[in-house]
Structures are given as C-alpha cells and as structure tokens.
Amino acid sequence: LYKVDIEKCRGCGICYTAFACPAIRQRSREDRRAYIDPELCTGCGVCADVCPFGAIAPAKPYDR
C-alpha cells in the first residue's frame, strides 16, 4: 500500500484529478493535499510515479 507524505504534498491535484485513482482524494475543501484510502489502495505504485513532488511512497505496515 501507498501513503502521502503531507510535508511533501503541495496540493497540485495531479494524483486525484489527472490520474484519477479511486483510492486518492483531496483531504478537504480547504486542504488540497492528497489522501490515499488504505481500504481502496491496491498497491500498484503508479501514483508514486505520477507525483511530481515525490510525496507518495510505500506505506510501512504500521502506517495503515
């Protein structure tokens, strides 16, 4: 599974608009940074390649 490092995420929206993965969404209307739902993430890793800021990485088992 993958997770978003909110310190690196700039809220550009590429991962949840252009890439349109169903597991990735905007945190809130005010906070445009991404969030990956661990229940929907299949672990394919494409989102990590899509992110221009390197904010998406594999989650450690205890991060879920």
Phi and psi restraints in degrees (range 20) as a CNS / XPLOR table:
assign (resid 1 and name C) (resid 2 and name N)
       (resid 2 and name CA) (resid 2 and name C) 1.0 -120.6 20.0 2
assign (resid 2 and name N) (resid 2 and name CA)
       (resid 2 and name C) (resid 3 and name N) 1.0 158.1 20.0 2
assign (resid 2 and name C) (resid 3 and name N)
       (resid 3 and name CA) (resid 3 and name C) 1.0 -140.9 20.0 2
assign (resid 3 and name N) (resid 3 and name CA)
       (resid 3 and name C) (resid 4 and name N) 1.0 163.8 20.0 2
assign (resid 3 and name C) (resid 4 and name N)
       (resid 4 and name CA) (resid 4 and name C) 1.0 -103.3 20.0 2
assign (resid 4 and name N) (resid 4 and name CA)
       (resid 4 and name C) (resid 5 and name N) 1.0 129.8 20.0 2
assign (resid 4 and name C) (resid 5 and name N)
       (resid 5 and name CA) (resid 5 and name C) 1.0 -84.0 20.0 2
assign (resid 5 and name N) (resid 5 and name CA)
       (resid 5 and name C) (resid 6 and name N) 1.0 104.6 20.0 2
assign (resid 5 and name C) (resid 6 and name N)
       (resid 6 and name CA) (resid 6 and name C) 1.0 -66.7 20.0 2
assign (resid 6 and name N) (resid 6 and name CA)
       (resid 6 and name C) (resid 7 and name N) 1.0 -17.0 20.0 2
assign (resid 6 and name C) (resid 7 and name N)
       (resid 7 and name CA) (resid 7 and name C) 1.0 -73.3 20.0 2
assign (resid 7 and name N) (resid 7 and name CA)
       (resid 7 and name C) (resid 8 and name N) 1.0 -29.5 20.0 2
assign (resid 7 and name C) (resid 8 and name N)
       (resid 8 and name CA) (resid 8 and name C) 1.0 -93.2 20.0 2
assign (resid 8 and name N) (resid 8 and name CA)
       (resid 8 and name C) (resid 9 and name N) 1.0 -26.3 20.0 2
assign (resid 8 and name C) (resid 9 and name N)
       (resid 9 and name CA) (resid 9 and name C) 1.0 -67.3 20.0 2
assign (resid 9 and name N) (resid 9 and name CA)
       (resid 9 and name C) (resid 10 and name N) 1.0 130.7 20.0 2
assign (resid 9 and name C) (resid 10 and name N)
       (resid 10 and name CA) (resid 10 and name C) 1.0 -105.7 20.0 2
assign (resid 10 and name N) (resid 10 and name CA)
       (resid 10 and name C) (resid 11 and name N) 1.0 2.5 20.0 2
assign (resid 10 and name C) (resid 11 and name N)
       (resid 11 and name CA) (resid 11 and name C) 1.0 70.8 20.0 2
assign (resid 11 and name N) (resid 11 and name CA)
       (resid 11 and name C) (resid 12 and name N) 1.0 28.6 20.0 2
assign (resid 11 and name C) (resid 12 and name N)
       (resid 12 and name CA) (resid 12 and name C) 1.0 -68.6 20.0 2
assign (resid 12 and name N) (resid 12 and name CA)
       (resid 12 and name C) (resid 13 and name N) 1.0 -26.6 20.0 2
assign (resid 12 and name C) (resid 13 and name N)
       (resid 13 and name CA) (resid 13 and name C) 1.0 86.4 20.0 2
assign (resid 13 and name N) (resid 13 and name CA)
       (resid 13 and name C) (resid 14 and name N) 1.0 -1.3 20.0 2
assign (resid 13 and name C) (resid 14 and name N)
       (resid 14 and name CA) (resid 14 and name C) 1.0 -56.5 20.0 2
assign (resid 14 and name N) (resid 14 and name CA)
       (resid 14 and name C) (resid 15 and name N) 1.0 -42.1 20.0 2
assign (resid 14 and name C) (resid 15 and name N)
       (resid 15 and name CA) (resid 15 and name C) 1.0 -70.1 20.0 2
assign (resid 15 and name N) (resid 15 and name CA)
       (resid 15 and name C) (resid 16 and name N) 1.0 -30.2 20.0 2
assign (resid 15 and name C) (resid 16 and name N)
       (resid 16 and name CA) (resid 16 and name C) 1.0 -107.5 20.0 2
assign (resid 16 and name N) (resid 16 and name CA)
       (resid 16 and name C) (resid 17 and name N) 1.0 -2.5 20.0 2
assign (resid 16 and name C) (resid 17 and name N)
       (resid 17 and name CA) (resid 17 and name C) 1.0 -114.2 20.0 2
assign (resid 17 and name N) (resid 17 and name CA)
       (resid 17 and name C) (resid 18 and name N) 1.0 -63.3 20.0 2
assign (resid 17 and name C) (resid 18 and name N)
       (resid 18 and name CA) (resid 18 and name C) 1.0 -70.5 20.0 2
assign (resid 18 and name N) (resid 18 and name CA)
       (resid 18 and name C) (resid 19 and name N) 1.0 -42.0 20.0 2
assign (resid 18 and name C) (resid 19 and name N)
       (resid 19 and name CA) (resid 19 and name C) 1.0 -79.7 20.0 2
assign (resid 19 and name N) (resid 19 and name CA)
       (resid 19 and name C) (resid 20 and name N) 1.0 -37.9 20.0 2
assign (resid 19 and name C) (resid 20 and name N)
       (resid 20 and name CA) (resid 20 and name C) 1.0 58.3 20.0 2
assign (resid 20 and name N) (resid 20 and name CA)
       (resid 20 and name C) (resid 21 and name N) 1.0 44.2 20.0 2
assign (resid 20 and name C) (resid 21 and name N)
       (resid 21 and name CA) (resid 21 and name C) 1.0 -73.6 20.0 2
assign (resid 21 and name N) (resid 21 and name CA)
       (resid 21 and name C) (resid 22 and name N) 1.0 132.9 20.0 2
assign (resid 21 and name C) (resid 22 and name N)
       (resid 22 and name CA) (resid 22 and name C) 1.0 -65.8 20.0 2
assign (resid 22 and name N) (resid 22 and name CA)
       (resid 22 and name C) (resid 23 and name N) 1.0 -17.8 20.0 2
assign (resid 22 and name C) (resid 23 and name N)
       (resid 23 and name CA) (resid 23 and name C) 1.0 -84.4 20.0 2
assign (resid 23 and name N) (resid 23 and name CA)
       (resid 23 and name C) (resid 24 and name N) 1.0 -14.4 20.0 2
assign (resid 23 and name C) (resid 24 and name N)
       (resid 24 and name CA) (resid 24 and name C) 1.0 -107.6 20.0 2
assign (resid 24 and name N) (resid 24 and name CA)
       (resid 24 and name C) (resid 25 and name N) 1.0 132.8 20.0 2
assign (resid 24 and name C) (resid 25 and name N)
       (resid 25 and name CA) (resid 25 and name C) 1.0 -146.3 20.0 2
assign (resid 25 and name N) (resid 25 and name CA)
       (resid 25 and name C) (resid 26 and name N) 1.0 168.4 20.0 2
assign (resid 25 and name C) (resid 26 and name N)
       (resid 26 and name CA) (resid 26 and name C) 1.0 -72.9 20.0 2
assign (resid 26 and name N) (resid 26 and name CA)
       (resid 26 and name C) (resid 27 and name N) 1.0 138.3 20.0 2
assign (resid 26 and name C) (resid 27 and name N)
       (resid 27 and name CA) (resid 27 and name C) 1.0 -58.3 20.0 2
assign (resid 27 and name N) (resid 27 and name CA)
       (resid 27 and name C) (resid 28 and name N) 1.0 -48.1 20.0 2
assign (resid 27 and name C) (resid 28 and name N)
       (resid 28 and name CA) (resid 28 and name C) 1.0 -161.7 20.0 2
assign (resid 28 and name N) (resid 28 and name CA)
       (resid 28 and name C) (resid 29 and name N) 1.0 174.0 20.0 2
assign (resid 28 and name C) (resid 29 and name N)
       (resid 29 and name CA) (resid 29 and name C) 1.0 -62.9 20.0 2
assign (resid 29 and name N) (resid 29 and name CA)
       (resid 29 and name C) (resid 30 and name N) 1.0 -35.1 20.0 2
assign (resid 29 and name C) (resid 30 and name N)
       (resid 30 and name CA) (resid 30 and name C) 1.0 -82.8 20.0 2
assign (resid 30 and name N) (resid 30 and name CA)
       (resid 30 and name C) (resid 31 and name N) 1.0 -33.8 20.0 2
assign (resid 30 and name C) (resid 31 and name N)
       (resid 31 and name CA) (resid 31 and name C) 1.0 -108.1 20.0 2
assign (resid 31 and name N) (resid 31 and name CA)
       (resid 31 and name C) (resid 32 and name N) 1.0 103.0 20.0 2
assign (resid 31 and name C) (resid 32 and name N)
       (resid 32 and name CA) (resid 32 and name C) 1.0 -79.0 20.0 2
assign (resid 32 and name N) (resid 32 and name CA)
       (resid 32 and name C) (resid 33 and name N) 1.0 -3.1 20.0 2
assign (resid 32 and name C) (resid 33 and name N)
       (resid 33 and name CA) (resid 33 and name C) 1.0 -63.7 20.0 2
assign (resid 33 and name N) (resid 33 and name CA)
       (resid 33 and name C) (resid 34 and name N) 1.0 154.7 20.0 2
assign (resid 33 and name C) (resid 34 and name N)
       (resid 34 and name CA) (resid 34 and name C) 1.0 -83.2 20.0 2
assign (resid 34 and name N) (resid 34 and name CA)
       (resid 34 and name C) (resid 35 and name N) 1.0 156.9 20.0 2
assign (resid 34 and name C) (resid 35 and name N)
       (resid 35 and name CA) (resid 35 and name C) 1.0 -137.7 20.0 2
assign (resid 35 and name N) (resid 35 and name CA)
       (resid 35 and name C) (resid 36 and name N) 1.0 135.8 20.0 2
assign (resid 35 and name C) (resid 36 and name N)
       (resid 36 and name CA) (resid 36 and name C) 1.0 -108.2 20.0 2
assign (resid 36 and name N) (resid 36 and name CA)
       (resid 36 and name C) (resid 37 and name N) 1.0 120.7 20.0 2
assign (resid 36 and name C) (resid 37 and name N)
       (resid 37 and name CA) (resid 37 and name C) 1.0 -74.8 20.0 2
assign (resid 37 and name N) (resid 37 and name CA)
       (resid 37 and name C) (resid 38 and name N) 1.0 114.7 20.0 2
assign (resid 37 and name C) (resid 38 and name N)
       (resid 38 and name CA) (resid 38 and name C) 1.0 -65.1 20.0 2
assign (resid 38 and name N) (resid 38 and name CA)
       (resid 38 and name C) (resid 39 and name N) 1.0 -21.3 20.0 2
assign (resid 38 and name C) (resid 39 and name N)
       (resid 39 and name CA) (resid 39 and name C) 1.0 -74.3 20.0 2
assign (resid 39 and name N) (resid 39 and name CA)
       (resid 39 and name C) (resid 40 and name N) 1.0 -23.9 20.0 2
assign (resid 39 and name C) (resid 40 and name N)
       (resid 40 and name CA) (resid 40 and name C) 1.0 -103.8 20.0 2
assign (resid 40 and name N) (resid 40 and name CA)
       (resid 40 and name C) (resid 41 and name N) 1.0 -17.9 20.0 2
assign (resid 40 and name C) (resid 41 and name N)
       (resid 41 and name CA) (resid 41 and name C) 1.0 -69.4 20.0 2
assign (resid 41 and name N) (resid 41 and name CA)
       (resid 41 and name C) (resid 42 and name N) 1.0 129.2 20.0 2
assign (resid 41 and name C) (resid 42 and name N)
       (resid 42 and name CA) (resid 42 and name C) 1.0 -96.9 20.0 2
assign (resid 42 and name N) (resid 42 and name CA)
       (resid 42 and name C) (resid 43 and name N) 1.0 -6.6 20.0 2
assign (resid 42 and name C) (resid 43 and name N)
       (resid 43 and name CA) (resid 43 and name C) 1.0 80.6 20.0 2
assign (resid 43 and name N) (resid 43 and name CA)
       (resid 43 and name C) (resid 44 and name N) 1.0 21.5 20.0 2
assign (resid 43 and name C) (resid 44 and name N)
       (resid 44 and name CA) (resid 44 and name C) 1.0 -67.4 20.0 2
assign (resid 44 and name N) (resid 44 and name CA)
       (resid 44 and name C) (resid 45 and name N) 1.0 -30.4 20.0 2
assign (resid 44 and name C) (resid 45 and name N)
       (resid 45 and name CA) (resid 45 and name C) 1.0 85.8 20.0 2
assign (resid 45 and name N) (resid 45 and name CA)
       (resid 45 and name C) (resid 46 and name N) 1.0 -1.9 20.0 2
assign (resid 45 and name C) (resid 46 and name N)
       (resid 46 and name CA) (resid 46 and name C) 1.0 -63.2 20.0 2
assign (resid 46 and name N) (resid 46 and name CA)
       (resid 46 and name C) (resid 47 and name N) 1.0 -34.7 20.0 2
assign (resid 46 and name C) (resid 47 and name N)
       (resid 47 and name CA) (resid 47 and name C) 1.0 -59.5 20.0 2
assign (resid 47 and name N) (resid 47 and name CA)
       (resid 47 and name C) (resid 48 and name N) 1.0 -35.7 20.0 2
assign (resid 47 and name C) (resid 48 and name N)
       (resid 48 and name CA) (resid 48 and name C) 1.0 -64.3 20.0 2
assign (resid 48 and name N) (resid 48 and name CA)
       (resid 48 and name C) (resid 49 and name N) 1.0 -34.2 20.0 2
assign (resid 48 and name C) (resid 49 and name N)
       (resid 49 and name CA) (resid 49 and name C) 1.0 -74.5 20.0 2
assign (resid 49 and name N) (resid 49 and name CA)
       (resid 49 and name C) (resid 50 and name N) 1.0 -30.9 20.0 2
assign (resid 49 and name C) (resid 50 and name N)
       (resid 50 and name CA) (resid 50 and name C) 1.0 -75.5 20.0 2
assign (resid 50 and name N) (resid 50 and name CA)
       (resid 50 and name C) (resid 51 and name N) 1.0 -33.9 20.0 2
assign (resid 50 and name C) (resid 51 and name N)
       (resid 51 and name CA) (resid 51 and name C) 1.0 -68.3 20.0 2
assign (resid 51 and name N) (resid 51 and name CA)
       (resid 51 and name C) (resid 52 and name N) 1.0 118.6 20.0 2
assign (resid 51 and name C) (resid 52 and name N)
       (resid 52 and name CA) (resid 52 and name C) 1.0 -74.9 20.0 2
assign (resid 52 and name N) (resid 52 and name CA)
       (resid 52 and name C) (resid 53 and name N) 1.0 -10.2 20.0 2
assign (resid 52 and name C) (resid 53 and name N)
       (resid 53 and name CA) (resid 53 and name C) 1.0 -106.9 20.0 2
assign (resid 53 and name N) (resid 53 and name CA)
       (resid 53 and name C) (resid 54 and name N) 1.0 0.7 20.0 2
assign (resid 53 and name C) (resid 54 and name N)
       (resid 54 and name CA) (resid 54 and name C) 1.0 65.9 20.0 2
assign (resid 54 and name N) (resid 54 and name CA)
       (resid 54 and name C) (resid 55 and name N) 1.0 30.4 20.0 2
assign (resid 54 and name C) (resid 55 and name N)
       (resid 55 and name CA) (resid 55 and name C) 1.0 -87.1 20.0 2
assign (resid 55 and name N) (resid 55 and name CA)
       (resid 55 and name C) (resid 56 and name N) 1.0 -6.8 20.0 2
assign (resid 55 and name C) (resid 56 and name N)
       (resid 56 and name CA) (resid 56 and name C) 1.0 -112.4 20.0 2
assign (resid 56 and name N) (resid 56 and name CA)
       (resid 56 and name C) (resid 57 and name N) 1.0 128.3 20.0 2
assign (resid 56 and name C) (resid 57 and name N)
       (resid 57 and name CA) (resid 57 and name C) 1.0 -145.1 20.0 2
assign (resid 57 and name N) (resid 57 and name CA)
       (resid 57 and name C) (resid 58 and name N) 1.0 164.1 20.0 2
assign (resid 57 and name C) (resid 58 and name N)
       (resid 58 and name CA) (resid 58 and name C) 1.0 -60.3 20.0 2
assign (resid 58 and name N) (resid 58 and name CA)
       (resid 58 and name C) (resid 59 and name N) 1.0 140.1 20.0 2
assign (resid 58 and name C) (resid 59 and name N)
       (resid 59 and name CA) (resid 59 and name C) 1.0 -86.2 20.0 2
assign (resid 59 and name N) (resid 59 and name CA)
       (resid 59 and name C) (resid 60 and name N) 1.0 143.6 20.0 2
assign (resid 59 and name C) (resid 60 and name N)
       (resid 60 and name CA) (resid 60 and name C) 1.0 -78.6 20.0 2
assign (resid 60 and name N) (resid 60 and name CA)
       (resid 60 and name C) (resid 61 and name N) 1.0 153.7 20.0 2
assign (resid 60 and name C) (resid 61 and name N)
       (resid 61 and name CA) (resid 61 and name C) 1.0 -52.5 20.0 2
assign (resid 61 and name N) (resid 61 and name CA)
       (resid 61 and name C) (resid 62 and name N) 1.0 -33.7 20.0 2
assign (resid 61 and name C) (resid 62 and name N)
       (resid 62 and name CA) (resid 62 and name C) 1.0 -82.0 20.0 2
assign (resid 62 and name N) (resid 62 and name CA)
       (resid 62 and name C) (resid 63 and name N) 1.0 -7.0 20.0 2
assign (resid 62 and name C) (resid 63 and name N)
       (resid 63 and name CA) (resid 63 and name C) 1.0 -82.0 20.0 2
assign (resid 63 and name N) (resid 63 and name CA)
       (resid 63 and name C) (resid 64 and name N) 1.0 -9.7 20.0 2
